[in-house]
């Protein structure tokens, strides 16, 4: 048999339970906030690290190597040392892209790397088809008189230029980073 309780005893027990649950909730909030601040803090551990390559300081943030050049922030998947063995045979510079449209043929993940880094310099970008090639869709045909970046599949990773066409062949991300480093005069 259960003991008959007065209203004061019931209220006291209810208040005790509310304080206990409230204390647990506050402790949980404080612990989660503390844990979050420790995990995402500005420490050198975790995903953040710093290196200096080719005279440029790089900081790794969220899987991307970030650097600042002339007040502009650039991000790369690979460091210069990781792409220094890739042959980049181009003479194009960033000023040639500045204020001009940029066209991509066979776009892939490399387009994101290009646009992240030089998207602020170009007027606009568009997918296109290389003149005299067959393409799917209703794409404008462009030749090497236009600023064209052409992604190609290949066994050898390299970057080369034919007039205003830049051909990025093989490992897309590494070749794109190598091209961008050359374009920004880092390599």
N, C-alpha and C positions, 0 to 999 in steps of 0.2 A: 504494500500500500504506500502511496505517495503522501508525503507530509503536506499539509495545507499550509500555503505560504501567504503572508500578508502582502499587500500591494507594495509596501516599502521594500520588502525582500526581493520581490519580482523586479522592481525598478532598479535596485542595486545590482542585481545579477545581469540585467539587460545592459546597464551602463558599463559594467565591467567587461562584458563581451564586446561592446562597441569600442571601448578604449583599446582592447587587445587587437581587434581587427584594424582599427585606425593606426595603431603603432606598427603593425606588420606592413600595412600599405605605405606608410611614410618611410619605413626602413627600406622597402623594396624600391621606392622612387629614388631615395638617396643613393642606394647601391647601384642602381642602373645608370643614374647620371654620372656617378663616379667612374663606373666601368667604361661608359662611353667616352668620357673625357680622357681616360688613360689610354684607351685603344686608338683614338683618333687624334691624340695630342701631337705636338710639334717635335716629338723626339726623333732621333736619328734611326730608331729601330723600325720595325714593321716594313712598310712599303716605301718609306722615304730614305733615300741615300743621295749623297752628293759625289760627283766626280768632275774632274777637269780634264777635258780632252781637246786637243787641237787649239788650246788657248781659250776654250769656252767652258764655263761652268754649267753643268747639267744637274738637275734635281729630279729624282724619280718620284712621280706622284700618280697614284692610281694606274700603274702599269705603263706610264708614258714618261719619256725623258724630256723634261721641259728646260728651256733656256731663254734668256732674254738677250736680244741683239738690237741695239739702237732703239731701245724703248719698246720693242715689239716682242711678244712672247711666241715661241715656236715649240711644237711638240713632235717627238719622233718615237717610233717603236724601237729603234736601234741606235746605239751610240756610234760615233764616227769610227771607232776601232773595230766595230762589228761589221762594217760595210766597206772598210778601206781596201779590201781585195777585189771589189767590184769595179770593172772597167767602165768609167763614165767618160765618154768621148763627146762632150758637148761644149759649145762656146756661148750658149745663150745665157743671158743674165736676167735678174729680176726686173730690171727697168724695161726690158722688152715685153714683159707681161703686164706691166703697170698700166691700168686704164684701158686695157684691150680685152676683147672676149677670148675665152679659152675653150677649146673644144676637146672632147675626149672620145676616143674610139676604143671599143671593147672595155668599158669601165668595169672596175672590180674594186676590191678593198683599197687599192692604191689611190683611188680618186679621193677618198676621205682624207688620206694623209696629205695629198696635194692641197685640197681645199682648206683643211685646217690651218695650213701654214701660209699659203699665199692667196687665200680667198679674199682677203681684205684689199689686195693689190689689184685684182682683176676687175673688169667691168661687170662681167657675167660669165657663166659657164653653161655648156650645153653638150649633150651627147650628139655625136655626128657619125657620118660614114666617110671613110677614106674614098676619095674619087676613084672610079673605075673598079671598085670592090662591090661585092654583093652584100647587102645588109638587110636585116629584118626590121620591119617597121618603116615609118615614114620619117626618116632622119635626113637632115640636110647633108649634102655632099660637100666635103671640104678637101682641099689639096694642101700641099706643104707651103703655100703662100700664107695660110692662116696659122695661128698658134694652135698646134695640135699636139696632144699627148696620146700616144698609141700604146696600149698594153697588149703584149703578145706573149703567147705561151712559148717556152723554149727550154732546152736543157741547160744552156749557159745563161747565167745571170749577167746582164750587161745593160748599159744605157748608151744610145748613140743618137746622133742628130743628122737629119737631112733637111736642109733649109730651115724652115720654122717647125718642122716635125721632130718631136722627141719620141724615140722608141724605147719603151721600158720592157725588157724581155726577161723571162724566167721568174725568180722569186720576187713577186710584186712588191712586198713591203720593204725588203732589203734594197732592191733596186731603186724604189721610189725615194727611200731615205738617202741613198747615195746621191741621187740626182738633186734632191733638195739641199743636201750639204754643199754640193758643188755650186748650185744656184746662189746659195747664201755665202759663198766664199769661206766655208768652214773646212772643206777638203780641197 
